Amino acid sequence: MAANQKVNLKKPNMAINAKVKDEQQPKLPVSFALAMFMSPAVWIGPVASARSTLLPQLFSQIDSVNKVWAVGILGMVSSLTAAIANLLFGAFSDVTRSRLGKRKPYIILGTVVTSLSLVAIANIQSIIAIIAVWVVTAAAENAVAASIYAQISDRIAPKWRGTISTFYGVGGTIVPQLFAILAAQFLGDVRVGLYVMAAIALVLMLVHIWLAGEKSNMDEPKVTLDKKNLVTHFSLPTKGARDYYLALFGKFFMVLGHTIITTYLLYIFTDYMQMNDKSAGAAISIFSSIMLFIGLTFALVSGVLADKLKRVKLPVSIATYLLGLAALFPLFDANPWTMYVYGVLAAMGTGIYNSVDGALNLDVLPSAATAGKDLGLINLGVTGAQMLGALVASMIVTGLGYEAIFMFSVAMEVVGGILISAIKSVK
């Protein structure tokens, strides 16, 4: 995005954050852009649809009485694992030197383990055992997540970062909704659905690494893990990191507010709105279609608007407030139409957020040398929110009912928007 370029040029530490300079990359790397566009389908799509749709249905079949708490515990345990894994695998990939490059080995291994774990879960009839295996899934998923996005910092010049982030954001808008629609078709046969997700992850991982074309990085200086480098690569950033932490915690509260609703999407339709499984499956498909098409439209438009307005922070903060507004509708009426309205407004917010937030995150990184680790920490805003969101939502639903999760969502989105608005180094 042109706006992102102008902000980047003003930023004093941009020379540190950019390994590839503008003059070294005069043309948009189209193949890499396509790789980033489809990359969410490697990990977000299969894993998130399994976690949000297929596993709640499986828990309902195994133990309908304790299904709400089972989903909450699943979210808490897996997200805690994910938070640790994202940070560690991001740091490990920063210091990896191999013929496959620094990020590709973790993308391949993480996807293979993810697929195998989904196949294993498809053949388990114990909630405790499923949660235990899902810990492995979460760790493997985040090995992929930490490595995929850090490729932008490694290989993309500042003037193309906004454009590449938009490709990634549009993919991130499309993929969850397409996979949610797909997963909803397997509510009657969860095992087959999990097999399908495992196969899709493997195939699309191969497509991604082919398009991304990461080369050997054996020529890069090796990092010796002495005391100084251990501190650098495995500790929290402190120098020039104010806006970095505002972005991290802003994302945390934004995702927390959204997660407590989407985690219980199936139960909102079946328990809160009193729909049967067939009707709920149809409602999820409609909801996901709304999120897909409106989210895609706003993901595409928001990049253009950000260019014209010369802003990347403003759209992200507006998107967060939109998610808060969306949660007000199902709070006051337990009918499917209110969730569809939520879908419209949330799609607008997530479309804008997914398109522009990536550029904002890259702009506030303290250093390019620790991009994988630092982006992993930002992803703690996602995994930490998922962990707390699932647990808090289960407590709220059990103690106060479904209406209370919508009130909590509004509050969290407002806090997230305020934190993002407080960032100073990026407009």
N, C-alpha and C positions, 0 to 999 in steps of 0.2 A: 504493500500500500504506500502511496506517495506520502500520506500523512505520517506513516511509521518511519519513512526515510527521513523526513524533516526533523521529527523528534529525535531520531537516533543521532543525526548529525550534531545536534545541540548537546547531546548527552556527553559529559566529560569522560566517562569510562567506556564509551563504545568501542574504542580501539582495543581495549582489553577483552571485551565480550565477543568480538568478531574474529574468528580464526581466518576466514576468507574475506578479503577486502572487495569493495564494490568493483574496482577496476579489474579484479581477477575473474569476475563472473559477469560479463556484460549481458548475457542472455539468460532468461529464465530456464532453469534445468527442468524441462517438461517431464521427463521420465521420473525424476525424483518427486515432482509435484504430484504425479499420479500415484506414486508409491505411498505418499502421505495421505492422499485422498482416500485410498482404500484400506489404509493401515488399521483404522478402528475395527474393521471387520475381522481382523486377525485375533483380537483379544476382547475388545469391548462387546462386540455383538454376541459371540457364542457364550461368553461367561456371564455377562449381565442378564441376558435373556434366560439362561439357566437359573441364575440366582433369583431373579424377580418373578418368573412365571412358572418354570418347570419344577423347581424344588418346592415352592409353596404348595403346588398341587400334589407333589409326591408326599410331602408331610401330611397334607390333609387326608390322603389315602391311607397312610400308615397310622396316624394318631390324630384324629380330627379334634380331640379335646384340647391337646397341647400344641396345636399347630402355630398359634400366634407366638408363644414363647420360643418354639423351635426356630422360627424365622428370625426372631430377635437375637437369640444366641448364635445362630449361624452368622448373622451380620457382624456381631461383636467380635467373635473369635476370628473369623476370616479377615475382617478389616484390620484387626491388630496385627495379624500375620502380614497382611499386605503392606501396612505402613512400614514395618521393619524391612520387609523384602525389597520394597521400592527404593528405600534409602541405600541398602547394602548393595543391591545389584547395580544401581546407578553409580555408586562409588567404585565398585569392581570394574564396571565397563569403562570408567574414566581411565583406569590404569592398565587395562588389558592391551596387550600387543600380540597380534596373531595374524596369520595369513588370511583369515576371514575378516579382519578388521576388529574394531573394539566393541561394536554394538551387535553385529550379526550373530556371533556365537550365542548370545543370551536370547536373541529373538528365536532362533531355531530351537535351542534346548527348552526354553520356556514354553513354546507352543506344543512341542511333542509331549512334555509332561502334562500340560493342561488337557490335551486331548485324551491321553491315557487315563487321567483321573476322572474325566467325564464318563468314559466308558465304564470305569470301575463303579462309580456312583449309580449308574443305570442298573447295576446288578446287585445292589444292596437294599435290604429292607429294614434297616435299623437307623433311626434318626441320629443316634450318637455316632455310629460308624460313618454315616454320610457327612456329618459335621467334621469329623476327624480327617476324612479324605479331602474335604473342601479346603482345609487348611493348606494342603499341598497345592490344590488348584489356585488358591489365592497367591501363594508364594510364586508359583510358576507364571501366573498371569502378570504379576508385577515385575518379574524379570523382563518380560516382553515390553510392558508399558514404560518402564524406566529407560529402556534402550531405544525404543522407536522414536520418541519425541526428541531425545538428545541428539539425534542425527542432524536436526536442523541447525543446532549450535555448531556442530562439527563442520558442516559442509555448505552452509548457505550464507551469502553475503548479506549485510544489513538491508540493502535496498530490496531484496527479495523475501525477507523474512515475513513481512506482512502478507504477501501473496501466498507463500507456502503455508502459513498459518491458516489462511482462509481456506485453502484446499483441505487441510486437515480438519478444520472446523466444520466445513460442509459435510465431509465424510462422517464426522462425529455426530452431526445432526441427523443424517440419513440412517446410518447403521443401526443405532439402538431401536428405532421405530420399525425398521424392516424386520429386524430379528425378533422384536416383540410380537409382530404380526405372525411371523413364521412359528414362533414358539407357541402361540395361542392355538395353532392348528393341532398341536400334539398334547393338549390337556387330557385327551382320552387315552393316550399312549405315551407316557412320559419317557419310557425307556428308549423308544425310537427317536423321540425328540432329542435326547442327550446324545445318541449316536450321530444324528445329523449335525449337531453343533460341533462335535469332535472332528468329524470329517471336514466340515467347512473350514475350521480353524487351520488344519494342516494344509489344505489346498491353497488357501489364500495367503498363508505364510510364505509358501514357495513363490507365489506371484509377487508378493511384496519385496522379498529379498532380490528377486530378479530385476524388478523395476528400480529399486533403490541403488543397486549396483555398488555396494560398499566394497572397497578394495582393501588389500593388505595394509596394515599400518606398522609393519615391522621396522620401517625406517624412522618411526617416531622415537624420541629418546625414551628409554625405559625409566620407569619410576621405581626407585628403590624405596621400600617401605620402612624407612627410618623414622625416628620420632617426629621430625619436622613434616614429612610427607603424610604420615598417619594423621597428624593433627589437621593438615590441609584438606585431605581427601575424606576423612571420616569424622569430622566435627562440624558443628553448626557455624555458618558464616557470621562474622561480626563486623568486618570493615565495610562501610558504605552499604549496609544492608537494611536500613530503615524501611524503604519502600518495598523491598523484597519481602519483609515480614508482613507488611500491610497487605500485600497481594496474597501471601500464603493464608493469613487468617481471614481475609475477605472471602477467599475461595472456600475456606472451611465452613463458614457460616452460610454461604450461598448453597453449597452442596448439602449441608445438614438440613436446611429448610426444605429442599426438594426431595431428599432421600426419605425423610419420614413419611412422605406421601407415596412415592413410587414403590417403596419397599412393600407397602401393603395395598398396592393397586388392586390385586385380585380380591383381597378381603374387603376392600372398600366397596367394591361392586356386589360381592356375595353377602357380606355380613351387615355393612352399614346401609346399603341400598337394597338389600333383600332380593338379589337376583340369583337365579339358579346357574349351574355351571355353564350350560349352553349359552344362556343370555349374557353371562359375564364374559365368556370368550368372545362373543360378538361385540360387546361393549369395549373390551380391550383392543380389539382390532380397529374399531372406529376411533377410539382415543389415540391409538398409535398412528393411524393414518393422518389424523389432525396434526399430531406432533411432527410427523414426517413432512408433510407438504408445506405447512405454514412455517415450520422450523427451517426447512430448506430455503424457502423464499426469503426469509429474513436473514439467514446466513449469507446469502448472495448479495442482498441489498445493503446489508450493514457494512460490508467492506467498502462499497462505493461511497456510502455516506460518511464513513470514517475518513476516507480520502478527502472528500470535499470539506468536511469540518476540521480536518487536520487534528483529529483526536483519536486516541485509542482507550484512554481511561474512561472518558465520559460514556461511551456506549456500554462498557462493561458494568458500570455502576447503575445505569438505567435498566439494563437487563436484569440485574439483581432485584431492583425494586419491582419490576414487572412480575417476577415470580411470587413476591409477597402479595401483590394485588390479586393474582390468580387464585391464591389459597382462600380468599374470602368467600368465594362463591359456593363451594361445597360445604363450607362451614354453616351456612344458613339454610340449606335445602338438600336433603338426602335423596336427590333424584339424579339419574344419569346425565341430564342436560347440564348440570352444574359442573360435572367432571369434564364434559366436553368444552365448556367455557374455560375451565382451568387449563385444558389442553391447548386452546387457542392462545391464551395469554402466556402460558409457560413455554409454548413453542416459539413465540416471538422472543421471549427472554433467552431461552437456551440457544436459539438460532444466532442471535446477536452475540451472546457470550462465547459460544463455541468458535465463532468466526474471528473475534477480535482478542479474546483473552490470551490466546497463544502468543501473539505479538507483545502484549503487555508483559507476560511472564518472562519472555526473552529479554525485554528491555530492562527489567529490574534485576537480572542475574548479577551477582557480585563479580563473577569471573568465568571466562570461557573454559579455563582449565579444569574446573570442577562442575561443569554444566550438568553432567549426569546426576551427580549427587545433589546439587542444588535444585534441579528440576524434580528430583525424587522427593526432596523436602516439601516442595510446593504441592506435589501430589499427596503429601500427608494431609493437605487440606481436603482432599477427596476421600482417601481411605479412612482418615480419622473421623470425618463426618459420617461416612457410611457405618463405621463401627458404632459411634454414639447414636446415630440416627436410628438404626435398627433396634438397639437396646432401649433407647428412650421412648421410641414409638410403641414398643411392646408394653412398656410400663404405663404409658399414657392410655393406650387402648384398654388395657386391663383395668386400670384404676379410674379413668375418667371418661372413657368412650372415644369414639372416632372423631367427634367434633373437636376435641382438644388438640389433636395433632395438627389440625388446620390453623388453630390459633398460634400454636408453637411455631409453625412454619412461617407465618407472617412475621413474627418477632425476629426470627433468625435471618430472614432475608433483609430486613431493615438494618440490622447490625452489620451484615456483610456489605451492604451498599454504602454505609457510612465509612467503613474501613477502606474500601476501594477508593472512595472519593477523597480520602485523606492523602493519597499518594501524590508526591510533589514533583518528582523528576520526570514524569511522563504526563502529558496533557490528555 
